[in-house]
Amino acid sequence: MSLLKEKLAKKLPIEVAEIKEFLKANGKTVVSEVTIAQAYGGMRGVKGLVCDTSVVPPDKGLIIRGYELNDVIDRSPEELFFLLLTGELPNDEEKADLSNELWARGTVPDYVWAVIEAMPSDSHPMAMFNTAILVMQKESKFSAQYAKGMAKDKYWEYMLEDSLDIIAKLPAIAAFIYRKRFGKGERIEANKDYDWSKNYVHMMGLDDTNDKFSNLMRVYLTAHTDHEGGNASAFSAATINSTLSDMYYTISGGLNALAGPLHGLANQECLKWVLETMEKFGGVPTEEQIEKYAWETLNAGKVIPGYGHAVLRVVDPRFTAFHNYGKEHCMDSPVFQTVDKVFTVVPKVLGQIKKISNPWPNVDAGSGALLYTYGLKEFSYYTVLFSVSRSIGIAAQSIIARAYGLPLTRPKSLPTFRFKEIAGV
C-alpha cells in the first residue's frame, strides 16, 4: 500500500464519522436562499456544494486546505495532489513514494498512441486530449471492481487507483499531442530522473536551458490544480462522478467544460489582446497608449480579457504568482513588459466604470504571456496545459466525494411560468 493510500485509509473514516454526526445534528440548517436572478444567472453565488479541497474567498482568492496559494506555490503538482487529498503537505518520504508510484504507472497503452495518430491532423488539441483519456476507460479499476461487487466504503480506494493511473500518464499524452498536432517530430520518452513537471517539458521537446521552462511549468501546474467546486470543469466532473462513473469518464467529461471560451480558453484570449496592443503600437506600448486602447476596446462594447472574475474582488493570487515569476525571470521579454504595464493601467480604467465590481486581473491575464515568452506559442494548446493541472483537482475532489458518500447530484429545475407565479406576476 502506498503511503498516500495508507494515510487516507486512516484519516477518511474519521472525517466520514464526523460528517455523519454533523449532518445528524445540523442537517436542517438553511445555508442559502436563491433569487430568481440567480436561477437565471447560472446559479452564481448559490451555496449548495460541498468541497473540502479548496475555497476561494472573494477577498483573498484561492486557499488550498488552509494554505494560501503563495504559501505553496513553490511546491510541485504531486505535492499539491497529496495536500488536496490529505490536508497535509507530504514529508520527503511521502513525496518520494508518490513520485515513484506515478512513475510506475506512467506507461501509456499503445492503443492510445494509435488513436491519437488516427485523429484528423487539424483536430483541436483538447479534443485529442479528452479522447485519449476516455479511450483508456477500459483500464478502469473502479469499473472492474464495481462489476464484481464492491462495498461503498471502498469506492474511494478504486477512484484513487484510477486517479493515480491517469495522472501518471497525462504529461506523456499531452506532450505527444503537442508534438503530433503541431508537427514537432516523433514522440519523446520520459526520463526517470525528472519529476512530473520537468518530464512534461522534456517530452514536449521545448528548450529548458537552466530549468527555466520546467520551473515555470511547475508554478503553472501547481497554481491551476484546484479552484473550489463551483467552477464549470469541477462542477461538471463532480456531477458525472456522482453517478458513479469512473475517473476516466469523470476527468474527460469535466475537461470538456474547461475547453470553453468562458472557462479555460480565456488565457489565449488575454494573450491575443496583449499581442494586438503591441502590434497596434509597434512594440511595447506606453502606459498612455495602453489606456487609450483599453478605452477603445471598452467603447466598442468588448471586454478587456483577463480582468474581472466571477467570485474574486481582489487581484487573483494566481496572477500574482505568475506576475512575480515574470518580474524575476522575464523582464527582458517585450510581451511580459506589456503585461506588466497593462496591470498598472487597466485596473485604473475599469475602476472608473460603476457597474464593474472587480477591476483586477485573474489568472489568465498573465499566464499565457509567460508561456509565449518561453516558446510555447501555439494558442490552441494552452487549454491542454490547464487540463493537465486541473485533472489533479478533479481527481482529488472525486475521491473525497466518494469517501464521504455524497449522493447523486440532482438539483430541481422549474419552468419560467412557475418562477412568474412565485414572483406574483
FITI-269822 format. One record per residue (C-alpha): x, y, z; chain; residue in one letter. Coordinates in steps of 0.001 Angstrom, whole numbers. Layout:
N
<site x="X" y="Y" z="Z" chain="A" resn="A"/>
...
% end
This chain:
425
<site x="0" y="0" z="0" chain="A" resn="M"/>
<site x="1359" y="3431" z="-940" chain="A" resn="S"/>
<site x="1993" y="5943" z="1839" chain="A" resn="L"/>
<site x="-706" y="8206" z="386" chain="A" resn="L"/>
<site x="-3314" y="5447" z="414" chain="A" resn="K"/>
<site x="-2227" y="4376" z="3912" chain="A" resn="E"/>
<site x="-2671" y="7923" z="5216" chain="A" resn="K"/>
<site x="-6088" y="8272" z="3575" chain="A" resn="L"/>
<site x="-7207" y="4930" z="4983" chain="A" resn="A"/>
<site x="-6544" y="6290" z="8470" chain="A" resn="K"/>
<site x="-7926" y="9802" z="8001" chain="A" resn="K"/>
<site x="-11040" y="9313" z="5869" chain="A" resn="L"/>
<site x="-13067" y="7081" z="8240" chain="A" resn="P"/>
<site x="-12607" y="9680" z="10983" chain="A" resn="I"/>
<site x="-13727" y="12501" z="8689" chain="A" resn="E"/>
<site x="-16724" y="10496" z="7449" chain="A" resn="V"/>
<site x="-17843" y="9770" z="11020" chain="A" resn="A"/>
<site x="-17547" y="13466" z="11912" chain="A" resn="E"/>
<site x="-19626" y="14448" z="8873" chain="A" resn="I"/>
<site x="-22353" y="11940" z="9746" chain="A" resn="K"/>
<site x="-22611" y="13349" z="13266" chain="A" resn="E"/>
<site x="-22594" y="16888" z="11917" chain="A" resn="F"/>
<site x="-25397" y="16105" z="9463" chain="A" resn="L"/>
<site x="-27435" y="14344" z="12126" chain="A" resn="K"/>
<site x="-27302" y="17381" z="14373" chain="A" resn="A"/>
<site x="-27428" y="20179" z="11791" chain="A" resn="N"/>
<site x="-28878" y="18743" z="8594" chain="A" resn="G"/>
<site x="-31904" y="21065" z="8533" chain="A" resn="K"/>
<site x="-29933" y="24276" z="8910" chain="A" resn="T"/>
<site x="-30578" y="26680" z="5999" chain="A" resn="V"/>
<site x="-27379" y="27602" z="4150" chain="A" resn="V"/>
<site x="-28540" y="29704" z="1220" chain="A" resn="S"/>
<site x="-31518" y="31423" z="-360" chain="A" resn="E"/>
<site x="-31915" y="31555" z="-4134" chain="A" resn="V"/>
<site x="-33239" y="34527" z="-6061" chain="A" resn="T"/>
<site x="-34855" y="34370" z="-9485" chain="A" resn="I"/>
<site x="-31880" y="36334" z="-10823" chain="A" resn="A"/>
<site x="-29531" y="33617" z="-9555" chain="A" resn="Q"/>
<site x="-31644" y="30889" z="-11124" chain="A" resn="A"/>
<site x="-31386" y="32629" z="-14484" chain="A" resn="Y"/>
<site x="-27784" y="33699" z="-13870" chain="A" resn="G"/>
<site x="-26025" y="30353" z="-13749" chain="A" resn="G"/>
<site x="-26679" y="29797" z="-10030" chain="A" resn="M"/>
<site x="-23918" y="32282" z="-9260" chain="A" resn="R"/>
<site x="-23392" y="32695" z="-5548" chain="A" resn="G"/>
<site x="-25776" y="29905" z="-4550" chain="A" resn="V"/>
<site x="-24172" y="27920" z="-1722" chain="A" resn="K"/>
<site x="-25163" y="24333" z="-2430" chain="A" resn="G"/>
<site x="-21992" y="22286" z="-2958" chain="A" resn="L"/>
<site x="-19516" y="20532" z="-664" chain="A" resn="V"/>
<site x="-15826" y="20941" z="-1477" chain="A" resn="C"/>
<site x="-13170" y="20483" z="1195" chain="A" resn="D"/>
<site x="-10109" y="20585" z="-1072" chain="A" resn="T"/>
<site x="-10052" y="24344" z="-1617" chain="A" resn="S"/>
<site x="-12037" y="27539" z="-1129" chain="A" resn="V"/>
<site x="-11997" y="30908" z="-2923" chain="A" resn="V"/>
<site x="-12978" y="33757" z="-583" chain="A" resn="P"/>
<site x="-13744" y="36897" z="-2649" chain="A" resn="P"/>
<site x="-11344" y="38967" z="-556" chain="A" resn="D"/>
<site x="-8413" y="36536" z="-650" chain="A" resn="K"/>
<site x="-8542" y="34126" z="-3549" chain="A" resn="G"/>
<site x="-7502" y="30508" z="-3677" chain="A" resn="L"/>
<site x="-6848" y="28749" z="-352" chain="A" resn="I"/>
<site x="-5909" y="25070" z="-579" chain="A" resn="I"/>
<site x="-6619" y="23069" z="2580" chain="A" resn="R"/>
<site x="-5931" y="26132" z="4705" chain="A" resn="G"/>
<site x="-2826" y="27214" z="2783" chain="A" resn="Y"/>
<site x="-2944" y="30436" z="797" chain="A" resn="E"/>
<site x="-1572" y="29908" z="-2690" chain="A" resn="L"/>
<site x="1528" y="31993" z="-2062" chain="A" resn="N"/>
<site x="2490" y="29579" z="735" chain="A" resn="D"/>
<site x="2509" y="26540" z="-1568" chain="A" resn="V"/>
<site x="3340" y="27999" z="-4991" chain="A" resn="I"/>
<site x="6880" y="26618" z="-4768" chain="A" resn="D"/>
<site x="5566" y="23094" z="-4229" chain="A" resn="R"/>
<site x="5257" y="20533" z="-7010" chain="A" resn="S"/>
<site x="1917" y="19413" z="-8505" chain="A" resn="P"/>
<site x="2489" y="15992" z="-6930" chain="A" resn="E"/>
<site x="2733" y="17600" z="-3507" chain="A" resn="E"/>
<site x="-463" y="19556" z="-4205" chain="A" resn="L"/>
<site x="-2287" y="16306" z="-5011" chain="A" resn="F"/>
<site x="-1168" y="14886" z="-1667" chain="A" resn="F"/>
<site x="-2242" y="18094" z="92" chain="A" resn="L"/>
<site x="-5649" y="18206" z="-1609" chain="A" resn="L"/>
<site x="-6396" y="14651" z="-510" chain="A" resn="L"/>
<site x="-4969" y="14579" z="2991" chain="A" resn="T"/>
<site x="-4926" y="18192" z="4175" chain="A" resn="G"/>
<site x="-1192" y="17812" z="4806" chain="A" resn="E"/>
<site x="1902" y="18506" z="2753" chain="A" resn="L"/>
<site x="3938" y="15335" z="2237" chain="A" resn="P"/>
<site x="7218" y="14790" z="4032" chain="A" resn="N"/>
<site x="10256" y="13750" z="1979" chain="A" resn="D"/>
<site x="9466" y="10042" z="2268" chain="A" resn="E"/>
<site x="5823" y="10527" z="1261" chain="A" resn="E"/>
<site x="6776" y="12777" z="-1652" chain="A" resn="K"/>
<site x="9312" y="10250" z="-2954" chain="A" resn="A"/>
<site x="6816" y="7425" z="-2528" chain="A" resn="D"/>
<site x="4189" y="9279" z="-4561" chain="A" resn="L"/>
<site x="6700" y="10155" z="-7285" chain="A" resn="S"/>
<site x="7732" y="6501" z="-7525" chain="A" resn="N"/>
<site x="4075" y="5474" z="-7619" chain="A" resn="E"/>
<site x="3388" y="7798" z="-10547" chain="A" resn="L"/>
<site x="6495" y="6663" z="-12406" chain="A" resn="W"/>
<site x="5472" y="3013" z="-12023" chain="A" resn="A"/>
<site x="2036" y="3778" z="-13513" chain="A" resn="R"/>
<site x="3259" y="6040" z="-16315" chain="A" resn="G"/>
<site x="3299" y="3635" z="-19270" chain="A" resn="T"/>
<site x="660" y="4685" z="-21794" chain="A" resn="V"/>
<site x="-1078" y="1808" z="-23648" chain="A" resn="P"/>
<site x="-62" y="1536" z="-27306" chain="A" resn="D"/>
<site x="-3670" y="1845" z="-28469" chain="A" resn="Y"/>
<site x="-3777" y="5404" z="-27064" chain="A" resn="V"/>
<site x="-934" y="6435" z="-29367" chain="A" resn="W"/>
<site x="-2749" y="4743" z="-32246" chain="A" resn="A"/>
<site x="-5972" y="6639" z="-31537" chain="A" resn="V"/>
<site x="-4152" y="9978" z="-31403" chain="A" resn="I"/>
<site x="-2336" y="9143" z="-34629" chain="A" resn="E"/>
<site x="-5646" y="8263" z="-36315" chain="A" resn="A"/>
<site x="-7353" y="11562" z="-35488" chain="A" resn="M"/>
<site x="-7561" y="14244" z="-38210" chain="A" resn="P"/>
<site x="-4417" y="16355" z="-38352" chain="A" resn="S"/>
<site x="-6419" y="19539" z="-37736" chain="A" resn="D"/>
<site x="-8249" y="18204" z="-34655" chain="A" resn="S"/>
<site x="-8367" y="20588" z="-31719" chain="A" resn="H"/>
<site x="-5718" y="19636" z="-29125" chain="A" resn="P"/>
<site x="-8408" y="19477" z="-26431" chain="A" resn="M"/>
<site x="-10452" y="17008" z="-28465" chain="A" resn="A"/>
<site x="-7335" y="14875" z="-28854" chain="A" resn="M"/>
<site x="-6519" y="15089" z="-25145" chain="A" resn="F"/>
<site x="-10009" y="14276" z="-23880" chain="A" resn="N"/>
<site x="-10375" y="11467" z="-26390" chain="A" resn="T"/>
<site x="-7096" y="9930" z="-25222" chain="A" resn="A"/>
<site x="-8303" y="9932" z="-21611" chain="A" resn="I"/>
<site x="-11694" y="8499" z="-22494" chain="A" resn="L"/>
<site x="-10309" y="5750" z="-24711" chain="A" resn="V"/>
<site x="-8404" y="4397" z="-21695" chain="A" resn="M"/>
<site x="-11672" y="3764" z="-19823" chain="A" resn="Q"/>
<site x="-11270" y="16" z="-20333" chain="A" resn="K"/>
<site x="-8367" y="244" z="-17854" chain="A" resn="E"/>
<site x="-10632" y="1469" z="-15036" chain="A" resn="S"/>
<site x="-10077" y="-462" z="-11826" chain="A" resn="K"/>
<site x="-13148" y="1159" z="-10283" chain="A" resn="F"/>
<site x="-15429" y="-106" z="-13054" chain="A" resn="S"/>
<site x="-13931" y="-3585" z="-12941" chain="A" resn="A"/>
<site x="-14329" y="-3827" z="-9185" chain="A" resn="Q"/>
<site x="-17832" y="-2340" z="-9229" chain="A" resn="Y"/>
<site x="-18899" y="-5002" z="-11724" chain="A" resn="A"/>
<site x="-17668" y="-7683" z="-9311" chain="A" resn="K"/>
<site x="-19469" y="-6108" z="-6361" chain="A" resn="G"/>
<site x="-17930" y="-3560" z="-4061" chain="A" resn="M"/>
<site x="-18849" y="-2073" z="-683" chain="A" resn="A"/>
<site x="-19492" y="1672" z="-695" chain="A" resn="K"/>
<site x="-16694" y="2334" z="1750" chain="A" resn="D"/>
<site x="-14251" y="1009" z="-869" chain="A" resn="K"/>
<site x="-15343" y="3401" z="-3635" chain="A" resn="Y"/>
<site x="-12691" y="5984" z="-2787" chain="A" resn="W"/>
<site x="-9891" y="3415" z="-2934" chain="A" resn="E"/>
<site x="-10592" y="2481" z="-6530" chain="A" resn="Y"/>
<site x="-11219" y="6093" z="-7510" chain="A" resn="M"/>
<site x="-7729" y="6722" z="-6113" chain="A" resn="L"/>
<site x="-6354" y="3815" z="-8142" chain="A" resn="E"/>
<site x="-7850" y="5221" z="-11341" chain="A" resn="D"/>
<site x="-6675" y="8729" z="-10472" chain="A" resn="S"/>
<site x="-3071" y="7694" z="-9959" chain="A" resn="L"/>
<site x="-3127" y="5719" z="-13210" chain="A" resn="D"/>
<site x="-4486" y="8690" z="-15170" chain="A" resn="I"/>
<site x="-2394" y="11440" z="-13577" chain="A" resn="I"/>
<site x="756" y="9399" z="-14140" chain="A" resn="A"/>
<site x="85" y="9256" z="-17883" chain="A" resn="K"/>
<site x="-1144" y="12787" z="-18574" chain="A" resn="L"/>
<site x="2215" y="14509" z="-19219" chain="A" resn="P"/>
<site x="3227" y="11902" z="-21808" chain="A" resn="A"/>
<site x="-165" y="12044" z="-23544" chain="A" resn="I"/>
<site x="-311" y="15842" z="-23527" chain="A" resn="A"/>
<site x="3287" y="16150" z="-24714" chain="A" resn="A"/>
<site x="2743" y="13772" z="-27636" chain="A" resn="F"/>
<site x="-401" y="15649" z="-28669" chain="A" resn="I"/>
<site x="1669" y="18838" z="-28783" chain="A" resn="Y"/>
<site x="4324" y="17218" z="-30961" chain="A" resn="R"/>
<site x="1823" y="15436" z="-33199" chain="A" resn="K"/>
<site x="-650" y="18293" z="-33648" chain="A" resn="R"/>
<site x="1958" y="20967" z="-34381" chain="A" resn="F"/>
<site x="4466" y="18935" z="-36405" chain="A" resn="G"/>
<site x="7243" y="18891" z="-33805" chain="A" resn="K"/>
<site x="8520" y="15396" z="-34577" chain="A" resn="G"/>
<site x="8431" y="11941" z="-33047" chain="A" resn="E"/>
<site x="7288" y="11085" z="-29549" chain="A" resn="R"/>
<site x="9906" y="11580" z="-26800" chain="A" resn="I"/>
<site x="10200" y="9058" z="-23975" chain="A" resn="E"/>
<site x="10085" y="10093" z="-20312" chain="A" resn="A"/>
<site x="13237" y="10435" z="-18223" chain="A" resn="N"/>
<site x="13185" y="8657" z="-14852" chain="A" resn="K"/>
<site x="15462" y="11292" z="-13329" chain="A" resn="D"/>
<site x="12890" y="14046" z="-13905" chain="A" resn="Y"/>
<site x="9866" y="14971" z="-11841" chain="A" resn="D"/>
<site x="6326" y="15223" z="-13247" chain="A" resn="W"/>
<site x="6652" y="18845" z="-14470" chain="A" resn="S"/>
<site x="10153" y="18615" z="-15886" chain="A" resn="K"/>
<site x="9255" y="15410" z="-17705" chain="A" resn="N"/>
<site x="6328" y="17186" z="-19322" chain="A" resn="Y"/>
<site x="8611" y="19909" z="-20727" chain="A" resn="V"/>
<site x="11181" y="17285" z="-21711" chain="A" resn="H"/>
<site x="8635" y="15196" z="-23622" chain="A" resn="M"/>
<site x="7302" y="18288" z="-25403" chain="A" resn="M"/>
<site x="10817" y="18882" z="-26677" chain="A" resn="G"/>
<site x="10918" y="22535" z="-25653" chain="A" resn="L"/>
<site x="14035" y="24457" z="-24659" chain="A" resn="D"/>
<site x="14619" y="24078" z="-20920" chain="A" resn="D"/>
<site x="18003" y="25741" z="-20548" chain="A" resn="T"/>
<site x="18888" y="26064" z="-16858" chain="A" resn="N"/>
<site x="15492" y="24510" z="-15988" chain="A" resn="D"/>
<site x="13802" y="27847" z="-16731" chain="A" resn="K"/>
<site x="10774" y="26453" z="-18534" chain="A" resn="F"/>
<site x="10305" y="23469" z="-16217" chain="A" resn="S"/>
<site x="10402" y="25829" z="-13222" chain="A" resn="N"/>
<site x="7664" y="27930" z="-14836" chain="A" resn="L"/>
<site x="5746" y="24769" z="-15684" chain="A" resn="M"/>
<site x="5896" y="23690" z="-12039" chain="A" resn="R"/>
<site x="4393" y="27024" z="-10971" chain="A" resn="V"/>
<site x="1769" y="26836" z="-13722" chain="A" resn="Y"/>
<site x="670" y="23286" z="-12934" chain="A" resn="L"/>
<site x="608" y="23912" z="-9192" chain="A" resn="T"/>
<site x="-1431" y="27112" z="-9499" chain="A" resn="A"/>
<site x="-4147" y="25558" z="-11676" chain="A" resn="H"/>
<site x="-4770" y="22319" z="-9776" chain="A" resn="T"/>
<site x="-7930" y="23284" z="-7901" chain="A" resn="D"/>
<site x="-10326" y="26239" z="-7536" chain="A" resn="H"/>
<site x="-13150" y="25052" z="-5245" chain="A" resn="E"/>
<site x="-16141" y="23051" z="-6516" chain="A" resn="G"/>
<site x="-18304" y="25514" z="-8397" chain="A" resn="G"/>
<site x="-16202" y="26279" z="-11459" chain="A" resn="N"/>
<site x="-17524" y="24746" z="-14660" chain="A" resn="A"/>
<site x="-14983" y="21931" z="-15052" chain="A" resn="S"/>
<site x="-15038" y="20892" z="-11390" chain="A" resn="A"/>
<site x="-18826" y="21059" z="-11150" chain="A" resn="F"/>
<site x="-19308" y="19130" z="-14403" chain="A" resn="S"/>
<site x="-16863" y="16473" z="-13251" chain="A" resn="A"/>
<site x="-18481" y="16236" z="-9808" chain="A" resn="A"/>
<site x="-21895" y="15700" z="-11372" chain="A" resn="T"/>
<site x="-20534" y="12953" z="-13611" chain="A" resn="I"/>
<site x="-18685" y="11280" z="-10767" chain="A" resn="N"/>
<site x="-21774" y="11409" z="-8533" chain="A" resn="S"/>
<site x="-23390" y="8910" z="-10914" chain="A" resn="T"/>
<site x="-20505" y="6528" z="-10026" chain="A" resn="L"/>
<site x="-18984" y="6944" z="-13455" chain="A" resn="S"/>
<site x="-15324" y="6062" z="-13125" chain="A" resn="D"/>
<site x="-12478" y="8576" z="-13187" chain="A" resn="M"/>
<site x="-11855" y="8242" z="-16932" chain="A" resn="Y"/>
<site x="-15400" y="9396" z="-17706" chain="A" resn="Y"/>
<site x="-15207" y="11966" z="-14927" chain="A" resn="T"/>
<site x="-11992" y="13696" z="-15952" chain="A" resn="I"/>
<site x="-12686" y="13572" z="-19670" chain="A" resn="S"/>
<site x="-16181" y="14982" z="-19163" chain="A" resn="G"/>
<site x="-15083" y="17699" z="-16762" chain="A" resn="G"/>
<site x="-12340" y="18849" z="-19087" chain="A" resn="L"/>
<site x="-14842" y="19265" z="-21905" chain="A" resn="N"/>
<site x="-16196" y="22188" z="-19871" chain="A" resn="A"/>
<site x="-12669" y="23543" z="-19489" chain="A" resn="L"/>
<site x="-12441" y="23830" z="-23283" chain="A" resn="A"/>
<site x="-14998" y="26654" z="-23403" chain="A" resn="G"/>
<site x="-14046" y="30298" z="-24080" chain="A" resn="P"/>
<site x="-15671" y="31396" z="-20804" chain="A" resn="L"/>
<site x="-13510" y="28984" z="-18797" chain="A" resn="H"/>
<site x="-10106" y="27519" z="-19686" chain="A" resn="G"/>
<site x="-9854" y="29107" z="-23114" chain="A" resn="L"/>
<site x="-9570" y="32561" z="-21579" chain="A" resn="A"/>
<site x="-5779" y="32737" z="-21263" chain="A" resn="N"/>
<site x="-5254" y="32657" z="-25015" chain="A" resn="Q"/>
<site x="-7828" y="35441" z="-25425" chain="A" resn="E"/>
<site x="-5839" y="37529" z="-22950" chain="A" resn="C"/>
<site x="-2566" y="36938" z="-24748" chain="A" resn="L"/>
<site x="-4218" y="37755" z="-28073" chain="A" resn="K"/>
<site x="-5279" y="41177" z="-26725" chain="A" resn="W"/>
<site x="-1768" y="41864" z="-25425" chain="A" resn="V"/>
<site x="-224" y="40976" z="-28797" chain="A" resn="L"/>
<site x="-2809" y="43087" z="-30623" chain="A" resn="E"/>
<site x="-1883" y="46012" z="-28373" chain="A" resn="T"/>
<site x="1808" y="45555" z="-29199" chain="A" resn="M"/>
<site x="1075" y="45293" z="-32918" chain="A" resn="E"/>
<site x="-1067" y="48424" z="-32859" chain="A" resn="K"/>
<site x="1685" y="50498" z="-31276" chain="A" resn="F"/>
<site x="4698" y="48838" z="-32907" chain="A" resn="G"/>
<site x="6182" y="47202" z="-29811" chain="A" resn="G"/>
<site x="5888" y="47668" z="-26070" chain="A" resn="V"/>
<site x="3310" y="50453" z="-25682" chain="A" resn="P"/>
<site x="3472" y="53330" z="-23251" chain="A" resn="T"/>
<site x="1023" y="53498" z="-20359" chain="A" resn="E"/>
<site x="-798" y="56303" z="-22176" chain="A" resn="E"/>
<site x="-1191" y="54136" z="-25288" chain="A" resn="Q"/>
<site x="-2492" y="51215" z="-23234" chain="A" resn="I"/>
<site x="-5035" y="53471" z="-21564" chain="A" resn="E"/>
<site x="-6178" y="54735" z="-24974" chain="A" resn="K"/>
<site x="-6524" y="51215" z="-26401" chain="A" resn="Y"/>
<site x="-8308" y="49993" z="-23255" chain="A" resn="A"/>
<site x="-10967" y="52681" z="-23713" chain="A" resn="W"/>
<site x="-11225" y="51870" z="-27420" chain="A" resn="E"/>
<site x="-11851" y="48227" z="-26524" chain="A" resn="T"/>
<site x="-14478" y="49081" z="-23920" chain="A" resn="L"/>
<site x="-16221" y="51701" z="-26074" chain="A" resn="N"/>
<site x="-16525" y="49106" z="-28835" chain="A" resn="A"/>
<site x="-18653" y="47019" z="-26476" chain="A" resn="G"/>
<site x="-15893" y="44488" z="-25777" chain="A" resn="K"/>
<site x="-14243" y="43387" z="-22553" chain="A" resn="V"/>
<site x="-10564" y="43505" z="-21708" chain="A" resn="I"/>
<site x="-9668" y="39824" z="-21423" chain="A" resn="P"/>
<site x="-8193" y="38666" z="-18133" chain="A" resn="G"/>
<site x="-9711" y="41370" z="-15958" chain="A" resn="Y"/>
<site x="-12586" y="40601" z="-13601" chain="A" resn="G"/>
<site x="-13643" y="37320" z="-12014" chain="A" resn="H"/>
<site x="-16965" y="35687" z="-11152" chain="A" resn="A"/>
<site x="-16007" y="35295" z="-7480" chain="A" resn="V"/>
<site x="-12922" y="37365" z="-6660" chain="A" resn="L"/>
<site x="-12894" y="41023" z="-5698" chain="A" resn="R"/>
<site x="-9105" y="41288" z="-5366" chain="A" resn="V"/>
<site x="-6113" y="40511" z="-7557" chain="A" resn="V"/>
<site x="-6167" y="36785" z="-8253" chain="A" resn="D"/>
<site x="-3277" y="35280" z="-6230" chain="A" resn="P"/>
<site x="-2577" y="33004" z="-9184" chain="A" resn="R"/>
<site x="-1952" y="36101" z="-11313" chain="A" resn="F"/>
<site x="299" y="37411" z="-8552" chain="A" resn="T"/>
<site x="2303" y="34178" z="-8622" chain="A" resn="A"/>
<site x="2844" y="34433" z="-12384" chain="A" resn="F"/>
<site x="3497" y="38160" z="-12242" chain="A" resn="H"/>
<site x="6134" y="37711" z="-9551" chain="A" resn="N"/>
<site x="7749" y="34935" z="-11575" chain="A" resn="Y"/>
<site x="7796" y="37153" z="-14644" chain="A" resn="G"/>
<site x="9303" y="40108" z="-12804" chain="A" resn="K"/>
<site x="12091" y="37868" z="-11541" chain="A" resn="E"/>
<site x="12818" y="35985" z="-14749" chain="A" resn="H"/>
<site x="11195" y="37656" z="-17777" chain="A" resn="C"/>
<site x="11584" y="41428" z="-17577" chain="A" resn="M"/>
<site x="13587" y="41354" z="-20810" chain="A" resn="D"/>
<site x="10539" y="39954" z="-22643" chain="A" resn="S"/>
<site x="8538" y="42604" z="-24568" chain="A" resn="P"/>
<site x="5382" y="40542" z="-24112" chain="A" resn="V"/>
<site x="5786" y="40387" z="-20340" chain="A" resn="F"/>
<site x="6722" y="44065" z="-20205" chain="A" resn="Q"/>
<site x="3389" y="44787" z="-21882" chain="A" resn="T"/>
<site x="1514" y="42566" z="-19413" chain="A" resn="V"/>
<site x="3222" y="44408" z="-16568" chain="A" resn="D"/>
<site x="2145" y="47795" z="-17935" chain="A" resn="K"/>
<site x="-1392" y="46587" z="-18606" chain="A" resn="V"/>
<site x="-1594" y="45581" z="-14932" chain="A" resn="F"/>
<site x="-598" y="49126" z="-13972" chain="A" resn="T"/>
<site x="-3121" y="50811" z="-16265" chain="A" resn="V"/>
<site x="-6230" y="48678" z="-16817" chain="A" resn="V"/>
<site x="-7496" y="48412" z="-13189" chain="A" resn="P"/>
<site x="-7491" y="52228" z="-13051" chain="A" resn="K"/>
<site x="-9529" y="52384" z="-16267" chain="A" resn="V"/>
<site x="-12024" y="49762" z="-15167" chain="A" resn="L"/>
<site x="-12299" y="51374" z="-11744" chain="A" resn="G"/>
<site x="-13949" y="54362" z="-13429" chain="A" resn="Q"/>
<site x="-16882" y="52237" z="-14610" chain="A" resn="I"/>
<site x="-19502" y="51980" z="-11874" chain="A" resn="K"/>
<site x="-21012" y="48659" z="-12936" chain="A" resn="K"/>
<site x="-17642" y="46877" z="-12755" chain="A" resn="I"/>
<site x="-17229" y="45424" z="-9256" chain="A" resn="S"/>
<site x="-13843" y="43813" z="-9844" chain="A" resn="N"/>
<site x="-11272" y="45679" z="-11984" chain="A" resn="P"/>
<site x="-8441" y="43316" z="-11003" chain="A" resn="W"/>
<site x="-6670" y="40678" z="-13129" chain="A" resn="P"/>
<site x="-7431" y="36980" z="-12904" chain="A" resn="N"/>
<site x="-5024" y="34129" z="-13560" chain="A" resn="V"/>
<site x="-5432" y="34315" z="-17339" chain="A" resn="D"/>
<site x="-4138" y="37878" z="-17582" chain="A" resn="A"/>
<site x="-532" y="36752" z="-17235" chain="A" resn="G"/>
<site x="-148" y="33003" z="-17683" chain="A" resn="S"/>
<site x="-314" y="32934" z="-21473" chain="A" resn="G"/>
<site x="2308" y="35661" z="-21823" chain="A" resn="A"/>
<site x="4833" y="33626" z="-19837" chain="A" resn="L"/>
<site x="4180" y="30501" z="-21891" chain="A" resn="L"/>
<site x="4640" y="32575" z="-25045" chain="A" resn="Y"/>
<site x="7889" y="34028" z="-23713" chain="A" resn="T"/>
<site x="9337" y="30551" z="-23224" chain="A" resn="Y"/>
<site x="8468" y="29445" z="-26741" chain="A" resn="G"/>
<site x="5063" y="27818" z="-26338" chain="A" resn="L"/>
<site x="3258" y="29897" z="-28957" chain="A" resn="K"/>
<site x="523" y="27519" z="-30125" chain="A" resn="E"/>
<site x="-2507" y="29198" z="-28524" chain="A" resn="F"/>
<site x="-4949" y="26332" z="-29037" chain="A" resn="S"/>
<site x="-2738" y="24095" z="-26887" chain="A" resn="Y"/>
<site x="-2885" y="26288" z="-23786" chain="A" resn="Y"/>
<site x="-6094" y="24693" z="-22528" chain="A" resn="T"/>
<site x="-4472" y="21251" z="-22637" chain="A" resn="V"/>
<site x="-1796" y="22546" z="-20288" chain="A" resn="L"/>
<site x="-4537" y="23854" z="-17979" chain="A" resn="F"/>
<site x="-6254" y="20459" z="-18205" chain="A" resn="S"/>
<site x="-3177" y="18500" z="-17161" chain="A" resn="V"/>
<site x="-3165" y="20528" z="-13957" chain="A" resn="S"/>
<site x="-6924" y="20714" z="-13311" chain="A" resn="R"/>
<site x="-7188" y="16916" z="-13619" chain="A" resn="S"/>
<site x="-5408" y="16751" z="-10253" chain="A" resn="I"/>
<site x="-8117" y="18812" z="-8568" chain="A" resn="G"/>
<site x="-10940" y="16948" z="-10277" chain="A" resn="I"/>
<site x="-9474" y="13637" z="-9165" chain="A" resn="A"/>
<site x="-8965" y="14796" z="-5579" chain="A" resn="A"/>
<site x="-12484" y="16177" z="-5291" chain="A" resn="Q"/>
<site x="-13958" y="12960" z="-6695" chain="A" resn="S"/>
<site x="-12011" y="10716" z="-4315" chain="A" resn="I"/>
<site x="-13116" y="12780" z="-1317" chain="A" resn="I"/>
<site x="-16744" y="12859" z="-2515" chain="A" resn="A"/>
<site x="-16871" y="9081" z="-2815" chain="A" resn="R"/>
<site x="-15272" y="8683" z="611" chain="A" resn="A"/>
<site x="-17924" y="10996" z="2073" chain="A" resn="Y"/>
<site x="-20631" y="9039" z="294" chain="A" resn="G"/>
<site x="-22113" y="12130" z="-1357" chain="A" resn="L"/>
<site x="-25232" y="11175" z="-3345" chain="A" resn="P"/>
<site x="-26207" y="11672" z="-6972" chain="A" resn="L"/>
<site x="-26222" y="15370" z="-7854" chain="A" resn="T"/>
<site x="-29814" y="16251" z="-8766" chain="A" resn="R"/>
<site x="-30946" y="19867" z="-8306" chain="A" resn="P"/>
<site x="-34538" y="20791" z="-9094" chain="A" resn="K"/>
<site x="-35453" y="22900" z="-12129" chain="A" resn="S"/>
<site x="-38594" y="24985" z="-12708" chain="A" resn="L"/>
<site x="-40158" y="26384" z="-15890" chain="A" resn="P"/>
<site x="-40383" y="30141" z="-16443" chain="A" resn="T"/>
<site x="-44126" y="30247" z="-15752" chain="A" resn="F"/>
<site x="-43508" y="28749" z="-12305" chain="A" resn="R"/>
<site x="-40945" y="31438" z="-11490" chain="A" resn="F"/>
<site x="-43503" y="34028" z="-12585" chain="A" resn="K"/>
<site x="-46041" y="32505" z="-10226" chain="A" resn="E"/>
<site x="-43511" y="32632" z="-7379" chain="A" resn="I"/>
<site x="-42852" y="36300" z="-8183" chain="A" resn="A"/>
<site x="-46572" y="37014" z="-8256" chain="A" resn="G"/>
<site x="-46685" y="38268" z="-11857" chain="A" resn="V"/>
% end
